[in-house]
Amino acid sequence: PEQTVISGRGEDVQAIVQRLREARVAVAPLKVAQAFHSRAFADTEDALRAALQEECLRGPTRKVVSTVSGALLDAQTDIPALLGRQLTAPVRFLQALQDRAAASVDLWIEVGPGTTLSRLTQHSGNARAYSVDACGHSVAGLLEALAAAYVAGATVDIGGLFDDRAVR
């Protein structure tokens, strides 16, 4: 891989960044609020899994390649457990891109903050990628991703975006 992301406690990450810079390794710290995808979220993982067990979730009905496992999910996937692991497990983004099932993926949607993974996808020569940019200052990323999904043949229901809103 050309890029690697490390995660952990702020002071630990800073120490590694300093050592890498001293070794003249290019380092670009990501602007994140927490040490996502690390054991720092171990206590939260069980709480999220328990809360999601209360929801009516089902396995995917379309091809979904997980960045937790790096592989295609099936209809029997335990979604609450998978999303719980998402908090603490390393992101297996490269494996997901390289999975043989990924070769048939015609659209990648990055759900989360920023655009890092969608940019990496574009450079990999894979299908088009769009970022929702969940922590962005507008819904432009979400709307662009929804439009791309619609153009790719997905049924898109945007009603939830306008529930309980005054619309002119």
N, C-alpha and C positions, 0 to 999 in steps of 0.2 A: 504493500500500500504506500501511496505517496503521502498520506496524512494519517496521523493517529491522534486520538483524543484521549486525554487522561482525565480522571475525575476523582475527587476526594475532598478532604478538608482543605480550606483555603491556604493555610500555612504550609501544608504538605505539598500542594500543587505549586505554590510559589517557590519552594525549595528546589523542586525538580526543574521548574522553568529556569531558575538561576543556573543550575548545573548544566542544563542543555545550552543555554546562551554562552556560558564559559567554554563549552566544547564547540562553539560556533555552529550549533544546530538551529535552524530557523524555527522560531516559536511564535505562535499567534494566539494568545489567550482568548477564549470565547467569553463573551459578556453574558453570563448566566447568573441567576439569582441564588441558585442552590447547587449542591453537588449531585445533580440528577444522575441516574444510572450507576449509582455506587452504593456501597453498604451503608452510607450515611442515611439512607431512606429505609433501612430494614424495619424500623418500628412502624412506618407508614404503610409498608407493603401489605401486612396482614389486615390493617384497618380498611385499606382500599378494596382488597379482595372481599372482605366481609360486606362492605357497603354495596359492591357490585353484585354480590350474590342475591341481594334484595331486588335487583332490577331484572327485567325480562330481556335478557340478552340471548342471542343465538349465534351459532357459528356462521362464517361467511357463506354467502350464496354466489359470490364471484371469486375470481382468483385474488388472493391476498397473500403477499409475501411478507412474512414477519421479520422485523429487524431485531427481535428478541432471539428467535431461533435461527434466523438466516435462511429459512425455508418456507415453502408453501404451506399455508394453513388448510385444514380440512374442515368439513362441516361439524365434526365432533370436537373441535378445539374448545377447550375450557377457557372462554374469553375472560372471566374474572381472574383466573389464575395467571393467564398470559399478561393481562394489563397490570396485575400486581407485580409480576417479575419485571415488567418494563421499568419500574422505578429503580430497581437495584441491579439489573443485569447489564452487562456491557452491550453496547449497540453493535449488532453484527450487520452493519450496513453493506460492507463489501460482499459478504457472503450472500446477502439477500439479492444484490445486483447480479452476482455470478451464478445463483441458483438456476438450474436448467429451466425451471418453470418461469423464471423471470424473463427468459427469452421471448415468451409469448405475451408478456405484459405490454399493453399499448399506452399506458398512462400511469405515471407515478405521482402520488399526492403526498407531500410532506405535511403531516399534521403535528404542529407544535410551533415553538417560537423560531423565528429566523428563517433563513433560506439556505443554510449551509449544505444540507443533504440534497436539496433539489439542484443546487449548483454543481455538486459532485456528480450527480446523475447525468446532467447535461454533458459534462466533460467525459463521461464514460462511454458515450456513444449509444447508450440505451435509449428507450422511448422518452418522449417529452416528460418533463417533470414540473410540477407546480407546487408552490408552498402556500399553505393557508396563512402562515405567519401569525399564529394565534395570539402573540403578545404585541403585534403591530398596532399602529395608531389608527388603522382603518380596516374596513372589511374588504378592501380591494383584492387581497390575496385569496380570501375565501371565495369571492365572486368569480375570480379568474379560474380557480380550481373547479368550481361548480360548472362554469361554462365549458371548460375543457372536458369534464366528465360527460356533460350533455352531448357535446359534439362527438365524443367517443362512443355514444350509444347508451349511456346510463340513464335511467329514469331519475330525474332530479326533482325533489319536492322542497321548494324553498319556503313553504308556508310557515314553518317554524321561525323563520327570520322576522316575520311580521306579526306573530301572535302578540296580542296585548299592546299593539302600537297604533298610534293614530297615523293613518296613511292619507296623504293628500292625493 
